[in-house]
Amino acid sequence: MALPLDSRLLASGSEDKQVRLYALEDGPAPSLKYTLDDAALAVYSVAFSADSKLLASGSQETKVRVYAGVGGAAPGGEARR
């Protein structure tokens, strides 16, 4: 899991090959905002850049993917790789 400095989103990687981003401002429980599912194998690590604009994920397939527009994306917006 990763939490950016602005603490608005929480990112998690999982065995089901997906990165999920949860909003932390929508009430007492996190709400799912985005699902990124272009990994071929399990995602074991996620990290935000210092400015919270980029998200990196590392998977079992030994690839690192970097997504832009994640931390600053408006609800309903799109993250892009």
N, C-alpha and C positions, 0 to 999 in steps of 0.2 A: 504494500500500500504506500501511497505517497500523498502528502498534503502540501500544497503550495504555500508560500509565505502569506498570501492574502486570505487563506483559509476558507475560500468560497467553494472549492471542489475537493473531492477525495477521489483518488484514482486507485484501482485495484487490477491486478492481473490474475489469471486463473488457468486451471488445467483445461478448461473448455475452449482455450485459444482466444479468449476475448479480454479486452481491456474495458473496464466499465468506469464511468465517471458519474459521481453522485454530487448533487447540490447539497450544501450544508446550510443554506439560508432559508429553506422552505418549511421550517417548522422543527419540531423536536427530533424527528427521524430523517436521515438522509434520503433524498429521492433520486432515483436513476434518471440521468439526463442524456447520456450518450453511451453507445456501445460501439466499440471499434473491434472489428472481427476479421482482420486480414492476416493474422498469423496462421501458419500451417500446423504448429505444435503449441504446447503449453506456454503461457506467458508467465515468467518467473519474477520479473522486476519491472518497476515503473518509477519514474522520477520526473519532477518538474524542473524547468530551468529557473534560475534565480528571479527572473522577471515574471514568472508564471505564464508566459506566452507559449512555451513549448513543452511537450510531454514526450519523453522517450520511454520505449518499452523494449525489454529484452526477452527473447523466447528460447525455448529448448532447441530450436533450429539454428541457434547461434547467430541470429540476426538482431540488429537494433533498428527499431523504427522510430522516427521522430515525427511528431504531429504538431502542426502549427494551428493557431486559432482555437486552442482548447481552453486554456485558462481564461482568456478574455472573451470567449464566444458568448453571445447572448443566448438565452434559452431558446431552443428551437434552431439555433445556428448549426453550422456544420464544421467539424474538424476536418482538416485535410492533411494528407501525408506528403 
